[in-house]
Amino acid sequence: MVYRETDILVLSSSYGGGHLRAAQALMEAVSFLDPHKACVLIDFINIH
């Protein structure tokens, strides 16, 4: 995956559902507050 225009990088863990839900809520908040910001979520547990 290549992310060229990423403004905000959110690192999360798929270990337990709470981490993913919190990261998704953060991304939704960023999108609501500034829809022009590119936000990317990466699960650092599954990085190869």
Protein Blocks (a to p, Z undefined) as FASTA:
>chain_A
ZZfklfbdcdddfehjklmmmmmmmmmmmmmmmmmbccddddfklpZZ
